[in-house]
Amino acid sequence: MAEPGSIDSGGQNVYVAQLACGLARLGLHVDVFTRRDDAAQEEVVHWRPGVRVVHVPAGPAQYLPKEAMLDCMDEFGDYMVDFARAQMQPYDLAHANFFMSGMAARRMKSALGTPYVITFHALGLVRRMHQGSADGFPAERMNIEAVLMKEAARIIAECPQDRQDMERLYGAPPRHIDIVPCGYDPAELWPVRSSARARLGIERDEFVVLQLGRMVARKGVDNVIASVARLRSHFGIRARLLIVGSDAAGNTVSASPELRRLTALCNELDIAQQVVFAGRQPREQLRYYYSAADAFVTTPWYEPFGITPVEAMACGTPVIGAEVGGIKDTVVDGVTGYLVPPNDPDAVAQRLALLRNAPEHARRMGRQGMLRANRNYTWQGVATRIAAVYENALDQVGAQKRTRQQRPTAATILQPREIQWTN
């Protein structure tokens, strides 16, 4: 229910919201359990047809960074167990999103026998390898993740790299892992090239590069800025760079250390006049930014999946992405865009120059990307595949107590004889 891009609200929130709606359209009943962070929030909100959001009173009714929520999980899980017992219909399955949600799902399994599946969205060992001392989670996170992988009915990996990391770093059982990617909503994102530039005040003949996402160091926005500077100095191409997004707290440039750092870099590289910091934009505006760009660039150090490359492809825009995580699976190198090393502005500048100097080739890549996104990454297609994972999980644990005409139900962290999710 939070605005994507706001504090601690990114791709995982989009995943839970879109998947809940997709499952409801398939006939499942979904309850999404999320921690109450405002005393004014209603306990149960009928959010969409077939989807309820349950605000769990665990910890203080105020914002907490996710790194500080670990101590709230026992209380969270106990509340879910009590809530589930009070329902007319028991939950069939819980779907935990993130390791802390898995702790609550595990508590429900112990108390009620409700099986759970889990999507981690990010793994502690991978995060620690890339962030080092900047990782604020305790070391016990890794042990918790390992236990959850052993006890879950099914584990959902978002890309092949995610699966490999779980098998190699945690010893997760391969036979229990299903790969199901993230997605996009075709009713929200499609090419609007003809009107996008006029709407955003961009000249038709400008070469436009887009970076979109939360402004945190691991996203590599500084690498994109440096590549635009190299594009001018090495190839004589002056591009306009649109940077859409705010920092983790939703701050403007003046209040955000990360945005101040990026602004200073633009000044240092003498490209400040080419760069527009557009701030956070409503979801209904994103198709115009994606469509106005000649290239979408995303070069994070690591990325568990990365929804933005799929969204850019859905809008017909070629993608230059770091060859990490899910990006190296969603972007087909040389077909829908290019894959580059994660911290190599020269490589990005070279690919941008190729797109600038071969516009028909760029348009062909955009068309191929749009076809690939529509074929493999719609949220409804993702929901159908997830529902099949649920059925498989229920088969495995012998939980076929309903008639074949009945549908399972879903929830986020846990769902009553339906499915429960945890966020």
Residue pairs with C-beta under 8 A, 6 or more apart in sequence:
1 17
1 45
1 47
1 53
2 9
2 13
3 9
3 280
3 282
4 10
4 11
4 13
4 14
4 283
5 214
5 245
5 246
5 250
5 280
5 281
6 246
6 250
6 280
7 63
7 248
7 249
7 250
8 63
8 65
8 66
8 248
10 213
10 214
11 121
11 182
11 305
11 306
11 307
12 97
12 98
12 121
12 423
13 423
14 182
14 307
15 97
15 119
15 121
15 182
15 307
16 32
16 97
16 412
16 421
16 423
18 183
18 185
18 379
18 382
18 383
19 379
19 382
19 383
19 386
19 421
20 30
20 32
20 48
20 51
20 410
20 412
20 421
21 48
21 51
21 379
21 383
22 379
22 380
22 382
22 383
22 384
22 386
23 30
23 50
23 383
23 386
23 387
23 410
23 419
24 30
24 48
24 49
24 50
24 51
25 50
25 380
25 383
26 383
26 384
26 387
26 407
27 50
27 407
28 50
28 387
28 407
28 408
28 409
28 410
28 418
28 419
29 50
29 89
29 409
29 410
29 415
29 416
29 418
29 419
30 50
30 51
30 52
30 409
30 410
30 411
30 412
30 415
30 418
30 419
30 421
31 51
31 52
31 53
31 54
31 91
31 410
31 411
31 412
31 414
31 415
31 416
31 418
31 420
31 421
32 47
32 51
32 52
32 53
32 54
32 411
32 412
32 413
32 421
32 423
33 54
33 56
33 76
33 80
33 83
33 101
33 104
33 411
33 412
33 413
33 414
33 420
33 421
33 422
33 423
34 53
34 54
34 55
34 56
34 412
34 413
34 423
35 55
35 56
35 58
35 59
35 64
35 69
35 72
35 76
36 43
36 55
36 56
36 57
36 58
36 61
37 61
37 62
37 63
37 64
38 61
38 62
39 61
41 55
41 61
42 55
43 54
43 55
43 57
44 52
44 53
44 54
44 55
45 52
45 53
45 54
45 55
46 52
47 53
54 83
56 76
56 79
56 80
57 75
57 79
58 72
58 73
58 75
58 76
58 79
59 69
59 71
59 72
59 75
64 72
65 136
66 98
66 100
67 136
67 137
69 100
70 100
70 137
70 138
70 141
73 100
73 103
73 104
73 107
74 103
74 107
76 103
76 104
76 413
77 103
77 104
77 105
77 106
77 107
77 108
78 107
80 104
80 107
80 108
80 413
80 414
80 420
81 107
81 108
81 111
81 112
84 90
84 91
84 108
84 112
84 114
84 414
84 416
84 420
85 112
87 416
87 417
89 409
89 416
89 417
89 418
90 112
90 114
90 416
90 417
91 108
91 112
91 114
91 409
91 411
91 414
91 415
91 416
91 417
91 418
91 419
91 420
92 114
92 390
92 394
92 399
92 402
92 408
92 409
92 415
92 416
92 417
92 418
92 419
93 114
93 115
93 116
93 117
93 153
93 390
93 393
93 394
93 399
93 408
93 409
93 410
93 411
93 415
93 418
93 419
93 420
94 105
94 108
94 109
94 114
94 115
94 116
94 117
94 411
94 413
94 414
94 415
94 419
94 420
94 421
94 422
95 105
95 116
95 117
95 118
95 119
95 386
95 390
95 410
95 411
95 412
95 413
95 414
95 415
95 419
95 420
95 421
95 422
96 102
96 104
96 105
96 116
96 117
96 118
96 119
96 148
96 152
96 413
96 414
96 421
96 422
97 118
97 119
97 121
97 412
97 413
97 421
97 422
97 423
98 119
98 120
98 121
98 122
98 422
98 423
99 120
99 124
99 141
99 144
99 145
99 148
100 422
101 118
101 412
101 413
101 421
101 422
101 423
102 116
102 118
102 120
102 144
102 145
102 148
102 152
102 422
103 144
103 148
104 413
104 414
104 422
105 114
105 116
105 118
105 413
105 414
105 420
105 422
106 116
106 147
106 148
106 151
108 114
108 116
108 414
108 420
109 115
109 116
109 151
114 414
114 420
115 153
115 393
115 394
115 396
115 397
115 399
116 152
116 153
116 414
116 420
117 152
117 153
117 154
117 155
117 156
117 389
117 390
117 393
118 148
118 149
118 152
118 154
118 155
118 156
119 155
119 156
119 158
120 145
120 155
120 162
120 166
120 304
121 158
121 304
121 305
122 304
123 145
123 162
123 165
123 166
123 169
123 170
123 304
124 135
124 137
124 141
124 142
124 145
125 142
125 145
125 165
125 169
125 170
126 165
126 169
126 302
126 304
127 135
127 137
127 302
128 135
128 142
130 218
130 301
130 302
131 218
134 217
142 170
145 170
146 170
146 171
149 155
149 166
149 170
149 171
149 172
149 173
149 176
150 172
150 173
152 176
153 176
153 393
153 394
153 396
153 397
154 176
154 177
154 178
154 389
154 392
154 393
154 396
155 166
155 172
155 176
155 177
155 178
156 177
156 178
156 179
156 180
156 386
156 389
157 163
157 166
157 177
157 178
157 179
157 180
158 179
158 180
158 181
158 182
158 304
158 305
158 326
159 179
159 181
159 304
159 305
159 325
159 326
159 329
159 330
160 179
160 329
161 324
161 325
161 326
161 328
161 329
162 179
162 304
162 305
162 325
162 326
163 174
163 177
163 179
166 172
166 177
167 174
167 177
178 385
178 389
178 392
180 382
180 385
180 386
180 389
181 305
181 310
181 326
181 329
181 330
181 376
181 377
181 382
182 305
182 307
182 310
182 326
182 377
182 382
183 307
183 310
183 377
183 378
183 379
183 380
183 381
183 382
184 307
184 310
184 311
184 314
184 373
184 377
184 378
184 379
185 378
185 379
186 314
186 374
186 378
188 283
188 284
188 286
188 287
189 286
189 287
189 290
189 311
189 314
189 315
190 287
190 314
190 315
191 287
191 291
191 315
191 316
191 366
191 370
192 287
192 288
192 291
192 315
193 291
193 292
193 316
195 288
196 202
196 287
196 288
196 289
196 291
196 292
197 203
197 204
197 206
197 208
197 292
199 288
199 292
200 242
200 288
200 289
200 292
202 208
202 240
202 292
206 239
206 240
207 237
207 238
207 239
207 240
207 294
207 352
207 356
208 239
208 240
208 241
208 242
208 292
208 293
208 294
208 295
209 224
209 228
209 239
209 240
209 241
209 242
209 293
209 294
209 295
209 296
209 297
209 352
210 241
210 242
210 244
210 289
210 290
210 292
210 293
210 295
210 296
210 297
210 312
210 317
211 221
211 224
211 241
211 242
211 243
211 244
211 245
211 296
211 297
211 298
212 242
212 243
212 244
212 245
212 286
212 289
212 290
212 296
212 298
212 308
212 312
213 219
213 221
213 244
213 245
213 298
213 308
214 245
214 246
214 247
214 248
215 221
215 243
215 245
215 246
215 247
215 248
215 256
215 258
215 259
215 262
216 247
216 248
216 258
217 258
218 300
218 301
218 302
219 298
219 300
220 298
220 299
220 300
220 301
220 322
220 342
220 343
221 243
221 262
222 261
222 262
222 265
223 299
223 342
223 343
223 344
223 345
223 348
224 241
224 243
224 297
224 298
224 299
224 345
224 348
225 241
225 262
225 265
225 266
225 269
225 271
225 275
226 265
226 269
226 345
227 297
227 299
227 345
227 346
227 348
227 349
227 352
228 239
228 241
228 271
228 274
228 275
228 349
228 352
229 269
229 270
229 271
229 345
230 345
230 346
230 348
230 349
231 237
231 239
231 349
231 352
231 353
231 356
232 238
232 239
232 271
232 274
234 346
234 349
234 353
235 349
235 350
235 352
235 353
235 356
237 352
237 353
237 356
238 274
239 274
239 352
239 356
240 274
240 275
240 276
241 271
241 274
241 275
241 276
242 276
242 278
242 289
242 292
242 293
243 262
243 275
243 276
243 277
243 278
244 278
244 279
244 280
244 281
244 286
244 289
245 279
245 280
246 252
246 256
246 259
246 279
246 280
247 256
247 257
247 258
247 259
249 255
249 256
250 280
251 259
252 259
252 279
253 259
253 260
253 263
253 277
254 260
259 277
262 277
263 272
263 277
266 272
266 275
278 289
281 289
286 311
287 315
290 296
290 311
290 312
290 314
290 315
290 317
291 315
291 316
291 317
293 312
293 317
294 317
294 318
294 355
294 356
294 362
295 317
295 318
295 319
295 320
295 337
295 351
295 352
295 355
295 362
296 308
296 309
296 312
296 317
296 318
296 319
296 320
296 337
297 319
297 320
297 321
297 348
297 352
298 306
298 308
298 309
298 319
298 320
298 321
298 322
298 327
299 320
299 321
299 322
299 340
299 342
299 343
299 348
300 306
300 322
300 324
300 325
300 327
300 342
301 322
301 324
301 342
301 343
302 324
302 325
302 342
303 322
303 324
303 325
303 326
303 327
304 325
304 326
305 325
305 326
305 330
306 321
306 325
306 326
306 327
306 330
309 319
309 321
309 327
309 330
309 331
309 337
310 330
310 373
310 377
311 373
312 319
312 369
313 319
313 330
313 331
313 336
313 337
313 366
313 369
313 370
313 372
313 373
313 377
314 369
314 370
314 373
314 374
314 377
315 370
316 366
316 367
316 369
316 370
317 366
317 369
318 336
318 337
318 338
318 355
318 362
318 365
318 366
318 369
319 330
319 331
319 336
319 337
319 338
319 369
320 337
320 338
320 340
320 348
320 351
320 352
320 355
321 327
321 328
321 330
321 331
321 337
321 338
321 339
321 340
322 339
322 340
322 341
322 342
323 339
323 340
323 341
323 342
324 342
327 339
328 339
330 372
330 377
331 337
331 338
331 339
332 368
332 372
333 339
335 365
335 368
336 365
336 368
336 369
336 372
337 365
337 369
338 351
338 354
340 347
340 348
340 351
341 347
354 361
355 361
355 362
355 365
356 362
387 408
387 410
390 408
390 410
390 419
391 408
394 400
394 408
402 408
402 417
408 417
408 418
408 419
409 415
409 416
409 417
409 418
409 419
410 418
410 419
410 420
410 421
411 418
411 419
411 420
411 421
412 420
412 421
412 422
412 423
413 420
413 421
413 422
413 423
414 420
414 421
414 422
415 421
